[in-house]
Amino acid sequence: MADSVGASSSMFMTRFLNLSSPDSNHNRLSPTDQRLLAAARDDNEEMILEVFEHEGGFDINYQDGLGNTALHYAASHGSATVLEHILSADECDVDPINRLEGATPLHLALKIEDPELRLHIVESLLDAGANARIKDKAGDTVWDLLSVNDTKIKALIRKAEAEAAVSMDDVASDDDGEPGSGSGSE
């Protein structure tokens, strides 16, 4: 009886992990995707470079059963070197949301204990365009998770948000009644 319960439990977990995959055609984690996630957790630059050399054989935004991507793992583990490689990938989504907490990599980066490493990871994510206004499952944005002492990170977020606002305001509008594109060029 105990063996059948254990086998049944094991089958359930296997099915759960397979069904929770975001891509219904992708029932298992490919060896290359496994290496991508491992490189992110361990800050293994050699391994991430090997993954990147594997032509077309991996998904930079692959989500495991918990909804974590390599970027989530690199951010939460303080894997600065690998994080930079991940962010350099053209297809990299900087704001993926995991299933467990509804957290983005930026949310997770704030949990890094080393203040200098936390600052570096947050700065890298913000430079790549991470959005500090996304709410997790608890309804918290990155702003809500900051401590009073996180003045440098607060300044970085304010700067990133101001730059994003300027970029949106910078979109040319043609409301001056003159012919042309609104770009100011003739």
N, C-alpha and C positions, 0 to 999 in steps of 0.2 A: 504494500500500500504506500509506504513512504517513497519507494522508488518511482511509482506512478505519479505521485504528487510532485516529486522533484523533476521528473521528465516533463510533466505538464507545465510546471512553472518555467522551465527552461524554454519550452516551445513558445509559451506566451511572450517571454522577454524577446526571443528572436523575432517573432511576428511584430511585436510592438516597435522594436528598433527598425525593422524593415518598413513598416507602415508609416513611421514617423519621418522617414526620409522625404525631403521636400520634392524630390524628383521621382515620380512613380515608376519610371523606367530604370531607376537606379536602386536596385534592392540591396546592394552591398557596397561597402566602401572599397574602392579600387585600391590596389597597393600604392599607387602614386598619390592618391588622396590621403591615404594613411600616413605616408611619408611627409606630405605637406603639413598635416596637423601635428605630427610628431616634431618636425623642424620648428614649428611655431611655438610649441610648448617648451622645447629645450634650447631655443635660440641657437639652433644648429645651422650656421651659414652654409657649410659644405653640403648638407642635405638639401637645403632649399634651392641651392644652385643646381644640384642634380635634378630636382623636380622640375625646375624651370627649363632645363635642357631637354626634358622628356617632351618632345613636340606634340602639342595638342592632347596630351594624355592626362590632363588634370583640369579641375575646375577651381579657380582661385576663390570662388564664393561658395564652395561646397559646404553644406551645413550637415553636421552629424546629428544623431538622434535627439540631442538637446538643443539643436538649432545653432550651435556654435560653429563659426568659421575659423579658418586659420588666423584671421585678423583678431577675432575674439581671444583666441589662445595667446597670440603674441602680445596683445595689449594687457591681458590679465596676468601673464607670467613675466612681464617686463622684458620681453625678448626684443630688444631694440634693433639689433642687426637684422633679424629676420623680418621684423615689422617694416623696415624701410624697403626691403625687397618686395614684400607683399604689396605695399602701397604703390610701388613703381609699376605694377601690372596694370595695363590699360583698363581691363575689365573689372578691377577691384571695386567693390561696393564698400564705401567707408562707413556706412550706417546700417549694416545688417542688424536685425533684431533677433535675439535668441528666444527660445521657447520657455526656458525655465524662469527667467526674471523679466523678460521683455527688454533686456539690456543691449545696448550697443557697445562696441569696443571702447568708446569714450567713457561710458558709465563704468565699465570694468577697470579701465586704467586708473581711475580715481582710488581704487582699493590698494594700489601698490604702496607698500610701506615706505620704501626709500624715497624721500622727497625729491631728490635730484632726478632719479630714474622716472618717477611719476611725472615730473615736469617735462622731461624729454619726450616721453611717450605721448602725453597730452598734446604737446606742441606739434609733434609729427602728425598726429591725427587731425588736429585743427588745420594745419598747413595743407593737408590733403582734402580738406573740405568737410570734415565731420560736423554734424549739426548738434549743437549743445542744447537745443530746445526740444528734442525728442523725449517723450515720457516713457518710463519703464512701467511694468505692471503695477507697481506701487503708486504710480502717478508722479514720480520724481523725475525732474530733468537733472542734468549735470549740475546746474546751479544749486539745486536742493541738496545735493550730496557733498558740496564743498564745505570745508570747515572754515572757521573765521580766519585761521592762519594761512589759508591757501591764496594769499594775495597775488603771487606771481601767476598762478593758474587763472585766477579771476581776471587779471589784466590781459592774459592771452586770449581768453574767451571773449572779453569785451572787444579786443582788437579784431578778432576773427569775425565777430558778428557785425562790427562796423564796416569791415571790408566787404562782407557779403551784401550788406545794405547798399553800399556805394556801387557795387557791381550791378545790383538790380536797378538803381537809380540812373546808372550810366547808360542804360539802354536808350538808344536814340529815338526820339519821338518827333514826328513831323507835324507839329501843330502851329508852325509860324506862318502858315499860309503861302509860303514860298515853294516853288517846285523843287524837287530834290528828295533825297533820302532822309534828310534830317541829320546827316553825318557832319555837315559843315563843309564838305568838300565840294568843289565845283566841277 
